[in-house]
Every structure is written in structure tokens, then in C-alpha cells.
Amino acid sequence: MNTKNVFIIFALGFLLIAGIAGYAGYKYAKPTEFETKVDAQVILTALRDRGFLVTQTYIFDQPVLIEKTSGSAFKDFFFGQTITARGAMEVNMGIDLASVTTNDVIIADNVITINVPQATLFNVRLIGPIEMQNQQGILKRLLQSEDGYNEALSELSKIAEQTATQEEFVTRATDKAKEEVKQMLGYVAQEKTIIVQIKK
């Protein structure tokens, strides 16, 4: 056997021993992985940290008509008032995750079932100006003139709230809430099947 062959065998043997030693060192030096236990408290903490989860925002731009009338054309000529107004109202809907309790979390093997409330109204607010027309009787305009802004804002808010709480809008916000909760818990309970249900 010539010197070249001996050198090749020696080199291969060295690489083999180095590879085995390196693998063994990696296995022993690698930190032990601890699996985080996902229980009801971990789930509740993740949910409650979000508080009220806004899942759907609606914008309504509906005109309102406010008529202050006595029923008498003569009296209304002096003291009547008619307000027409229009303004964009933003309505936010979502679910209150702080209301989820331990009883709403069911863990069975690799399946986690969460019962959450149906979507409700979070807030209503005006975005932008209110376009208004304010017609007042002659004496009302002179003696007790009102610009009607506060009444118009109140009526616009009321109509926006009534519209947003109709079944189709509530259902849309609730379905979106289920999707977002499922996605949120997917990061907390990885490799688990998440089922989100609405409380009865």
C-alpha cells in the first residue's frame, strides 16, 4: 500500500471520528426543550389581556329629520322647529373577552373549545362634521333660538346604534370575532385544534 492510499484512509478516518464526536457533542450540549403546558388559566390570561376585542367597524351616513311641532300650523309658525342633519357615524362592534370564565374553556386532549359572548356594541362616534339645516318659527328664533346640534348628534348616534345592532351586522361581527380568537389562541396553543363557539 503506497503512501497516498495510507494518507487518504487516515484522512477519512479522521473525518469520521470528528463527525461522530461533533454529533455527540451537539446532542449532549443541546438544551432540553420543555413543553409549555396549556391549561385553562393560560388561555384565560391570553384572552383577558385583550380586554374588549373590536372585530368590526361600520360607517353609517344616514340623514335624520327632527320635527318639533305642536300639531297646530298657527303655533308652529311662531314656535315650531324642523332640523335636518347628516353626518358620518362610526360604530365599533366586538366581544368582551374579560367576561370569559374558566367554565368557558374546555380542554380535551389536543382540542381546546372556547365559548365566547356574541358581539355587542363598543362605541359610536361622529367622524367629520354634521351638515345641518335648522328651520325655526319666528318667535322661537328671536326668543329661544337653538342650533339643534346636540339633538342632531344624539339622533344620528341613536340611528347608527339601531342599525348596527340589527341581526345581520351583529352576526358579521360575531363571525369575525370567532376567527380572530381562533387565530389568537393558535399562537398560544400551537399544534392544538381550536374550536370557538358562541355562548348560549
TORLUMDREN-437155 format. One line per 8 residues: number of its first residue (from 1); their letters; for each residue x, z, y of N, C-alpha, C. Coordinates in steps of 0.001 Angstrom, whole numbers, plus 524288, in hexadecimal, padded with zeros to 5 digits. Each point is the difference from the previous one (the first is absolute). Layout:
<rs>
NUM) A) X Z Y X Z Y X Z Y; ...
</rs>
This chain:
<rs>
1) MNTKNVFI) 80359 80000 7FB60 7FCA7 80000 804A0 80382 80000 804D9; 7FF0E 7FC38 80371 8036F 7FF9E 80487 7FE7A 803E3 8043D; 80357 80047 803E1 7FF4A 803CF 8043F 7FB05 7FF00 80316; 7FE95 7FB19 800AB 7FB4D 7FEA4 8030C 7FB19 80218 7FD66; 7FF9E 7FF5F 7FAE3 7FB6A 801E1 7FD2D 7FF9A 805F1 8002D; 8047C 80282 7FF94 80013 805BB 80045 7FE09 801D2 8054D; 801B5 7FD49 80402 7FE5E 80179 80550 7FA16 7FF5F 800BA; 7FDD7 7FBBF 7FDEC 7FA5A 7FEF9 80079 7FCE5 80430 7FD20
9) IFALGFLL) 801BF 8015E 7FB40 7FD45 80408 7FCF3 80040 80539 802D4; 8049A 8012C 80226 800B0 804E7 802D8 7FC63 8002B 804CB; 7FF9D 7FBA0 802D9 7FCB6 7FFB9 804B4 7FA40 800AC 7FE9D; 7FE45 7FD5F 7FBDA 7FA86 80072 7FE5D 7FEBB 8058E 7FE4B; 803A5 80265 7FD36 7FF2F 80569 7FE55 7FF99 803A6 804A1; 80353 7FF08 803D5 7FFEC 80347 804B5 7FACD 7FF78 802EA; 7FE21 7FB24 80092 7FB06 7FF0D 802B1 7FB73 8027E 7FD0E; 8002A 7FFB8 7FACF 7FBD6 80249 7FCD7 7FFD9 805E9 800A9
17) IAGIAGYA) 804A3 80277 7FFC6 80047 805B6 8009A 7FE46 80199 80581; 801A5 7FCF6 803F3 7FE8F 8012B 80569 7FA1B 7FF81 800C5; 7FDAA 7FBFA 7FD89 7FA5B 7FF39 80072 7FCF6 80476 7FD97; 801B9 801AE 7FB4C 7FD58 80457 7FD57 80083 80500 80330; 8049B 800F2 8021B 800E9 804BD 8031C 7FCBB 7FFEE 80500; 7FFA9 7FB5A 8026B 7FCED 7FF8F 804D2 7FA38 800F3 7FF11; 7FDDE 7FDCF 7FBBF 7FA7E 800B9 7FEB9 7FECA 805AE 7FED1; 8038A 8027C 7FCEE 7FF3A 80582 7FEAA 80021 80368 804E6
25) GYKYAKPT) 803A1 7FEC1 8038A 80054 80300 804DA 7FB1F 7FF66 80347; 7FDDA 7FB2E 8003A 7FB31 7FF0C 80306 7FB70 8031B 7FDC3; 7FF92 7FFFD 7FACB 7FB9E 802B9 7FD72 80036 805D9 800FC; 804B9 80235 7FFCD 80080 805AB 800B2 7FFBF 80194 805BA; 801DD 7FCAC 8036F 80023 8014E 80593 7FAD5 7FED3 802B2; 7FCB4 7FCAE 7FDB4 7FB09 7FE8A 80268 7FC86 804C8 8009A; 7FDCF 800EF 804CB 7FCAD 80495 800BE 7FB10 7FFB4 7FCBA; 7FE70 80460 7FE0A 7FB3D 80044 7FCDB 7FB43 7FEE7 80371
33) EFETKVDA) 7FC93 7FC95 7FE3E 7FB50 7FEA2 802F3 7FB99 803BF 7FE7A; 7FDB4 80254 803FC 7FB9D 80384 7FF15 7FAF5 7FD43 80197; 7FC4E 8000D 7FCB4 7FAF2 7FD8E 80131 7FCAE 803DB 80328; 7FE55 7FE40 80496 7FCB4 80353 8034C 7FA96 80063 7FD95; 7FE3D 804AF 7FF43 7FADA 800C5 7FDB0 7FBD4 7FF08 8041C; 7FC84 7FC83 7FED9 7FBBF 7FEC7 8039D 7FB2C 80307 7FE46; 7FEB2 80400 80309 7FB57 8030D 7FEC6 7FC25 7FF90 8048D; 7FBA8 802CA 7FF99 7FBE4 7FFB1 803F4 801FC 8019B 80566
41) QVILTALR) 80374 803E3 80026 801F0 801ED 8050D 8035C 7FBE8 802B8; 80326 7FD31 7FCFF 8033B 7FBD7 8023D 7FC7D 7FBBD 80254; 7FBE3 7FEB4 7FD2D 7FC4C 7FC0B 801D2 7FD46 801D1 804FC; 7FE1C 804D3 7FFF9 7FD39 8021D 80490 80381 8002B 804D3; 804D8 8018A 7FF3F 803AE 8003F 80464 800CB 7FA99 8025D; 800A0 7FC17 7FCA7 800C9 7FAA3 801DA 7FB4A 7FE0F 8031B; 7FB4A 80174 7FE3A 7FB40 7FE42 802A0 7FF13 802F5 8051B; 8007F 8052C 7FFBC 7FEC6 80332 80499 803D3 7FF2E 80476
49) DRGFLVTQ) 804BA 7FE4F 7FEC0 803C8 7FEDD 80420 7FE24 7FB99 8038D; 7FC81 7FCB1 7FE00 7FDFE 7FBAA 8031C 7FB5B 8018F 8035B; 7FD85 80475 7FEB7 7FB78 801C1 80314 7FB81 7FC29 7FF95; 7FE20 7FE2E 80489 7FBC7 7FC24 7FFFD 80277 7FA98 7FFBF; 7FEA8 7FD26 7FBE5 8023D 7FACC 7FF22 7FC50 7FBD8 8022C; 8017D 7FDA0 80461 7FCDF 7FBCD 80248 8010D 7FB09 7FCE1; 7FBDC 7FDB8 7FDE0 800AC 7FB77 7FC99 7FD7F 7FB0D 80221; 7FCAE 80089 803E6 7FD66 7FB5C 8021A 7FED9 800D0 805C6
57) TYIFDQPV) 80143 7FC14 80321 7FEDE 8001F 80596 7FC6E 7FB70 80153; 7FBBA 80133 80299 7FC4B 7FBFB 8019C 7FFD0 7FFB6 805F5; 7FF43 7FB55 80203 7FF3C 7FF3D 8059A 7FA92 7FDAD 800C7; 7FCC8 802A9 8031D 7FAC0 7FE1E 80126 7FF83 7FEE3 805DB; 7FD85 7FBB8 80131 7FF35 7FE7E 80575 7FA41 7FE91 800A6; 7FCB6 80403 8004A 7FA65 7FF2A 80042 7FDE0 801B8 80555; 7FC96 7FCE5 8024F 7FDBD 80191 80509 7FBE5 80443 7FF42; 7FF42 8032B 803FF 7FBEE 80408 7FFDC 7FC99 7FF7B 804D9
65) LIEKTSGS) 7FB2B 8019B 7FF64 7FC49 7FFF3 80455 7FDA4 8056C 80076; 8008C 80264 80487 7FDD3 80534 800F3 7FBFF 7FF88 80461; 7FB27 80122 7FEBB 7FBD1 7FF9F 803E5 7FDBD 80568 80113; 8000A 80188 804DF 7FD8F 804E0 801A0 7FB13 7FE8B 802F5; 7FBB7 800A3 7FD50 7FB09 7FE5A 80243 7FBE3 8043A 7FF5F; 7FC7A 8001F 803AB 7FBB8 803C9 7FFCC 7FB27 7FD9C 7FD8B; 8001E 7FAF1 7FF4E 7FB64 7FD46 7FE07 7FCA5 7FDD1 80459; 8014E 80181 804B9 7FD16 7FE25 80495 8038A 7FC5E 8031E
73) AFKDFFFG) 7FE3B 7FB2D 800BB 80319 7FC2B 802DE 800F3 801CD 80598; 7FC18 802A1 8023D 8007F 801D7 80569 80459 80420 80072; 7FFE4 803E2 7FC7E 80404 80417 8001A 80567 7FDD1 7FEB2; 80011 7FC75 7FC3F 80506 7FDCB 7FE72 80277 7FCCB 80467; 7FCBA 7FDD7 8034A 80206 7FD08 80472 8035B 8037E 8037B; 7FE83 80503 80051 802D9 803AD 80350 80425 8032B 7FCF8; 7FEA1 80190 7FB2C 80382 8039A 7FD2A 801F3 7FDFF 7FAB1; 7FE7A 7FB71 7FE7F 801A2 7FDF1 7FAE5 805CE 7FE8A 7FFDB
81) QTITARGA) 801F5 7FF48 7FB43 80578 7FE6B 7FF5A 8009C 7FCFE 7FADF; 802CC 7FBB5 80045 8012B 7FCDF 7FB59 805E1 7FEF8 7FFDD; 80274 8018B 7FBA9 805A6 7FF55 7FF61 800FD 7FC54 7FB6F; 802F7 7FBF8 800E7 801CE 7FCA7 7FBBA 805F4 80087 7FFCD; 80205 800D0 7FB57 805A1 800F3 7FF83 80220 7FD84 7FB09; 80502 7FEDB 80037 802A9 7FDC3 7FB70 8059D 801E5 8000E; 801F9 80182 7FB6E 80568 801C9 7FF9B 801BC 7FFFC 7FA5A; 80505 7FF24 7FF1C 80224 7FFE7 7FAA9 800F3 80597 7FE2D
89) MEVNMGID) 7FDA8 80158 7FB96 80088 8053C 7FDCE 802F9 7FFB0 7FAD6; 803F8 80352 7FF8B 80303 80049 7FB24 7FE04 80495 7FCC3; 7FEDD 7FEE6 7FB05 7FE1D 80415 7FC69 803C9 8005F 7FB6B; 801F8 804A8 7FF04 80398 800E1 7FB9E 7FD3B 80303 7FBAA; 8006F 7FDED 7FB3F 7FD9A 80263 7FB6C 8043F 80158 7FC0F; 7FEF5 803FF 7FCD6 803CD 80168 7FBFD 7FE2E 804A6 7FCD9; 803AA 80276 7FD3D 7FEA4 80474 7FCAF 80365 804B5 80161; 7FDB5 80491 7FF6F 802BE 804DF 8011C 802AB 801E3 7FB05
97) LASVTTND) 8050C 7FF05 7FF94 802E4 80179 7FB43 800D1 805E1 7FF95; 7FF5E 802BE 8046E 80093 805B3 7FFDE 7FB94 8028C 7FCEB; 7FBC3 7FD14 7FF2E 7FB89 80234 7FD26 8007D 7FF68 7FA18; 8040F 7FD50 7FE37 800CF 7FF5B 7FA59 8020A 80524 7FDC3; 7FDB2 801D0 7FBBD 80175 804FF 7FD9F 80267 7FF28 7FA96; 801C2 80443 7FDBD 80250 7FFCC 7FABF 7FC26 7FDC5 7FC07; 7FB0B 80147 800A3 7FBFF 7FE11 7FC67 7FF53 7FA16 80047; 801EA 7FD9D 80444 7FF7C 7FA57 800AC 80485 7FD00 7FD7D
105) VIIADNVI) 803C7 802DC 7FDE6 80490 7FD89 7FD89 7FFD5 800FD 7FA23; 7FFBF 7FBDC 7FCFE 7FFC8 80069 7FA4D 804AC 7FD0F 7FDB9; 80353 802C9 7FD22 804A2 7FDA2 7FDAA 7FF7D 80033 7FA17; 8001E 7FB75 7FD92 7FFA8 7FFA3 7FA47 80411 7FC15 7FE24; 80425 801FA 7FD8F 80452 7FCB9 7FE2F 80248 7FCE4 8048D; 7FFAE 7FAEA 7FFB4 8023B 7FCAB 8041D 7FBF0 7FE0F 803E4; 7FB68 80258 7FFEA 7FBD1 7FE50 80385 7FEAC 80464 803D2; 8000D 7FEBD 80504 7FE97 803C2 80415 7FB1A 7FE01 802B5
113) TINVPQAT) 7FBE4 8031B 7FFDC 7FB13 7FE8E 80284 7FF29 8036B 804CE; 7FF01 7FD90 8046A 7FF34 802CB 804F1 7FA87 7FEDB 80205; 7FD2F 80417 80154 7FADB 7FF6A 8026E 8008C 80103 805E0; 7FEBC 7FC05 80319 80074 80073 805AF 7FA9F 7FF4D 80281; 7FF4B 801F7 804CC 7FAE5 7FF6A 80293 7FF14 7FA6F 801DA; 7FB29 7FECD 800EC 7FE95 7FAF0 8023C 801E6 7FFB9 805A8; 80101 7FB54 801D3 801E4 7FF4C 8055C 7FBF6 801E3 803F5; 801F1 8026B 80427 7FCA8 801DE 80439 80262 7FE63 8053E
121) LFNVRLIG) 7FD18 8011A 80413 801C7 7FEB6 80546 8045E 803A6 801B5; 8042B 7FDD4 8022F 80440 8032C 80224 7FF75 80078 805EE; 7FFA9 7FB98 802AB 7FF2B 8003A 805A9 7FDE4 7FAD3 80212; 7FDF5 80044 804BA 7FE12 7FB6A 802CF 8025C 80030 8056C; 80241 7FBAD 801BE 8023F 8000D 80544 7FF73 7FAAE 8029C; 7FFBF 80030 80518 7FF92 7FB43 80325 80562 7FD94 800A0; 80050 7FAEE 7FF42 804E8 7FD3E 80115 7FEDF 7FBD8 8042B; 8025F 800B3 80466 7FF0D 7FC5D 80446 7FBA7 801F0 8039D
129) PIEMQNQQ) 7FE89 7FCD9 803C8 7FC0B 80191 803D1 7FA6C 7FF43 7FE02; 7FC52 8023C 802D3 7FA72 7FF29 7FEF1 7FDE7 7FC57 80432; 7FD98 7FBCA 7FE53 7FD6C 7FC77 803AF 7FA74 80210 800D8; 7FE9C 800ED 804E9 7FAF5 80282 80110 7FCF8 7FD4E 80452; 7FAE7 80055 7FF76 7FC5D 7FE9E 80437 7FC4D 8049B 80082; 7FF54 801DC 804B9 7FCD6 804AF 800E7 7FBEE 7FED3 80437; 7FB1E 7FF74 7FE5A 7FBBC 7FEEC 803B7 7FCE6 80509 800C6; 7FF99 801C1 804DC 7FD46 804DF 80139 7FBAF 7FF11 803F9
137) GILKRLLQ) 7FBF4 80340 7FF8D 7FBC4 7FFCD 803DF 80217 80153 80568; 7FD0A 7FE71 803F1 801C2 800A3 8056F 8014F 805A2 80158; 7FC6E 8039D 7FEFF 800EB 80570 8016C 8041B 8028D 7FC81; 80019 7FE8C 7FB16 803FB 80241 7FC74 80578 7FE76 801D4; 80085 7FB30 801A8 8050C 7FE2E 801D0 801C8 802FB 804DF; 7FC37 8017B 8034D 80143 802C2 804DA 800C5 805DC 7FF20; 7FCA3 8025C 7FCCC 7FFE8 805B3 7FF84 8034F 8021E 7FB77; 7FFEC 7FD70 7FB84 802CB 80209 7FB75 80268 7FB8D 7FCCF
145) SEDGYNEA) 80334 7FD0A 80294 8025D 7FB80 7FD78 80397 801A9 7FB80; 7FF8F 7FD4F 7FB9C 80355 800FA 7FB6A 80271 7FADA 7FE5C; 80510 80028 7FEE0 80271 7FB18 7FE5B 7FEBD 7FEA2 7FA51; 7FE39 803E2 7FD04 7FE5A 7FF0A 7FA9A 8046B 7FF6F 7FC13; 804E1 800E9 801BE 8047F 7FF27 7FC89 7FFDC 803A3 7FB38; 7FF3A 8050C 800F5 8000B 803C1 7FBA3 7FBA6 7FEE8 7FC19; 7FB73 7FE98 801F7 7FB9E 7FEC7 7FC77 80126 7FB11 7FCE2; 8025F 7FC2B 8028E 8014B 7FB22 7FD4E 8040F 800FF 7FBB0
153) LSELSKIA) 803FA 80320 8013E 80407 8013B 7FC24 7FDAE 802EE 7FB5F; 7FC93 803AB 8011C 7FD79 80307 7FBDA 7FCBE 7FC79 7FC74; 7FD2A 7FC62 8025D 7FCAC 7FC82 7FCF6 80344 7FC1F 7FCD2; 8042F 7FE0A 80257 8037E 7FC76 7FD26 8027C 802BA 7FB4E; 8019A 804E3 800BC 8024F 80310 7FBBE 7FC04 800E6 7FBA6; 7FB3C 8013E 80192 7FBD5 80112 7FC38 7FEDE 7FB2D 7FCAA; 7FF95 7FB77 80283 7FECB 7FB32 7FD2B 80489 7FE89 7FC5C; 804DA 80095 801DB 8048A 7FEC3 7FCBF 80029 80386 7FB2F
161) EQTATQEE) 7FED7 80503 800C7 7FFF3 803B6 7FB9E 7FBBD 7FEAB 7FC19; 7FB5D 7FEB7 801F8 7FBAB 7FE9E 7FC8B 80147 7FB1D 7FCCA; 80290 7FC44 8027A 8015F 7FB21 7FD47 80421 80104 7FBCF; 80406 802F9 80164 80454 800F8 7FC62 7FE5E 80335 7FB45; 7FC01 8032D 80095 7FE56 8035D 7FBA7 7FBD5 7FD67 7FC9A; 7FF16 7FAFE 800DE 7FC98 7FD22 7FC6F 802CE 7FF49 7FACA; 7FD05 7FF61 7FBE3 80225 8000A 7FAAD 80476 7FC1A 7FF31; 7FF6F 7FB41 801FF 80405 7FC06 7FF05 80545 8017C 80266
169) FVTRATDK) 7FFDD 80268 804A2 804D7 80184 80292 8026C 804CD 7FD61; 7FCBC 803A8 7FE67 801EE 804A9 7FD45 8026F 7FE76 7FABD; 7FD6E 7FC6C 7FD37 801FC 7FE32 7FAF2 8054E 7FD61 80097; 8008A 7FCD1 8040E 804F6 7FD4B 800EA 80466 803EC 8010B; 7FED7 803E3 8033D 803F3 803F5 80143 8014D 80357 7FB3A; 7FC15 80119 7FCC4 800D2 80326 7FB49 80356 7FD16 7FC03; 7FEDC 7FAFE 7FF3B 8031A 7FCDB 7FC4F 805B1 7FFA9 801C0; 800C6 7FF72 80517 8055E 7FFBF 80215 802B7 80546 7FF30
177) AKEEVKQM) 7FD1A 80448 80096 80233 8053C 7FF3F 801D7 800AF 7FA58; 7FCEE 7FE2E 7FC52 8017A 80068 7FA77 80515 7FD16 7FEF2; 8007D 7FB5D 80245 804C0 7FCEC 7FF49 804C6 802D3 80242; 7FF5D 80234 804B3 8046B 80284 80298 801A8 80509 7FD3F; 7FC32 80304 7FE19 8014C 804CF 7FD1F 802D5 7FEA0 7FAF2; 7FE2D 7FBFB 7FD58 80286 7FE4F 7FB25 805A3 7FE5A 80103; 800C4 7FD12 8042D 80547 7FE45 80158 80377 8049A 80183; 7FDD4 803A4 802F7 802E4 80498 801C0 801DC 80346 7FB57
185) LGYVAQEK) 7FC7C 800F3 7FC54 80156 80340 7FB7E 8037F 7FD1B 7FC23; 8001A 7FAD3 80069 8036B 7FCF7 7FC9E 805B8 80146 800F7; 8014B 8018D 804D3 8055D 8017F 8013E 80139 80583 7FE05; 7FC06 8034E 7FFE0 800BF 8056F 7FE54 8000A 80071 7FA10; 7FC64 7FD4B 7FD93 7FF7F 80044 7FA47 8013F 7FAAA 7FDB0; 804EB 7FEA8 80006 8019B 7FAF1 7FDFA 7FF2E 7FFC0 7FA1C; 7FEDA 7FB3F 7FE3D 7FF10 7FEF4 7FA72 7FB29 802CE 7FDF0; 7FC9F 801AB 8039E 7FB05 80258 7FE70 7FB9C 7FC47 80197
193) TIIVQIKK) 7FBC7 80027 7FD23 7FB68 7FCED 8016D 7FCAE 80346 803B7; 7FF00 7FDF4 804A5 7FCFE 802D2 80400 7FA7F 7FDC5 80048; 7FC26 8036F 7FF81 7FA86 7FE70 80095 7FDB0 80317 8047F; 7FDEA 7FD3F 803DE 7FDB2 80297 80493 7FA1B 7FF33 7FFD8; 7FD2A 80452 80011 7FA43 7FFDB 7FFCF 7FDCB 802B5 804D4; 7FB1D 7FEC2 8012A 7FD56 80274 8046A 7FCC7 80499 7FE0D; 80069 8045F 802C6 7FD10 804A5 7FE74 7FA24 7FEDD 8000A; 7FD62 80221 7FC3A 7FA5B 7FF58 7FF9F 7FD40 803CF 803B5
</rs>
